[in-house]
Amino acid sequence: ILMVLGAGRGPLVNASLRAARQADRKITVYAIEKNLNAVVT
């Protein structure tokens, strides 16, 4: 389980998903962002 608080536009989430894929591991990601303007559109 990975929890990212203040995820912003998601570079840490993307890097974590890429690392999990390379390590052949399944992860559950919870990304929390309070700033609506940080959501990728």
C-alpha positions, 0 to 999 in steps of 0.5 A: 500500500502506498499513500501519497499525501499532497500528490500534486500532478502525480510524479511521485505516483507515476514513479512508484507505479513504474517501480512496482511494474519493474519489480513485478509487484502489485501495489495499491495507491491512495493519492490525496490532493486538496488543491483542485488546480493540481489535478491533471487535465 
